[in-house]
Amino acid sequence: MRSLTIATHGLKLGVLTAGDAARPGLLLLHGWPQSSQVYDLVIDELGQDHFVLAVDLPAVGLSQGLPPSAEKTALANIVLAGAERAGARSLVVAGFDVGGMISFAAARDHGDRIRGAMVMNTVIPGIEPWEAVLADPRIWHFAFHSIPHLPETLVAGNQRDYFDFFHDALAGNRAALTAAHRAAFAQAYERPESLKAGFDWYRAMPSDAKRNALHKSIETPMQYLRGDADGRSPDDYVAGLRKAGARHVTGAVIQGSGECVPLEAPGDFIDAVRSFCRVLPAAER
């Protein structure tokens, strides 16, 4: 694993990378409130057969500069451009939580630039079961994070405690999120622009929902992957994606894992990525 910085769209993206650029590209996207380091247990192994790029989303961690929009289609365009500038080709995009929303946007709106998309442990704004998930009291933070300015005011200086609440609530295996990882994630959102960027992801979700609710035929192969710790099945999510226009989508479950599959079940995550990539059309040479 090595690190690099990629300039694109007037921003600087911090990236962890492994593997040779001659191999098919694999773009890994973290969620909230993590950073690219959520992939540090899997990146070297996946680099054996991919050119892997785990990106700090714009303004988070080693990435510098607030993006002009937090809409997921705009963020997908930025991270895809960064991967392309690094020399990645035949890209597969995989992300969880907000990163999964961006993976979906890559498939829906930028499908000609990628080979496939893995959407993990998330609900897609505007796509069933979006409304049902929003009504779940366990998802209270979506509304709180959408309030202008207030979340930054209350969370600044308390990132570690605040983030630990979510890590513990959403994990199937809390011990897998080590003290070192938790400290790294809190540090990734220390800067005011980093906190704002994270909360802006939620503030943009109504706009994301309006876009995604417009039916569109999505030809990009897609897999919806979910850890089973919260008891939710992938079935409703897969059905929603199909209804929204995804023509080639499958579902899968990671046993005994919560939201942070790359940390909680790294071996199963690696196997899932490789299995998905094997069924895709052959990578360009």
Secondary structure as UniProt FT lines:
FT   STRAND          2..8
FT   TURN            9..10
FT   STRAND          11..18
FT   TURN            21..22
FT   STRAND          25..29
FT   TURN            32..33
FT   HELIX           36..39
FT   TURN            40..42
FT   HELIX           43..46
FT   TURN            47..49
FT   STRAND          51..55
FT   TURN            58..59
FT   TURN            61..62
FT   HELIX           72..85
FT   TURN            86..87
FT   STRAND          91..96
FT   HELIX           98..109
FT   HELIX           111..113
FT   STRAND          114..120
FT   TURN            125..126
FT   TURN            128..129
FT   HELIX           130..134
FT   HELIX           137..139
FT   HELIX           141..146
FT   HELIX           150..155
FT   TURN            156..157
FT   HELIX           159..170
FT   HELIX           174..176
FT   HELIX           179..188
FT   HELIX           192..203
FT   HELIX           205..212
FT   STRAND          222..227
FT   TURN            229..230
FT   HELIX           235..244
FT   STRAND          249..254
FT   TURN            255..256
FT   HELIX           261..264
FT   HELIX           266..278
//
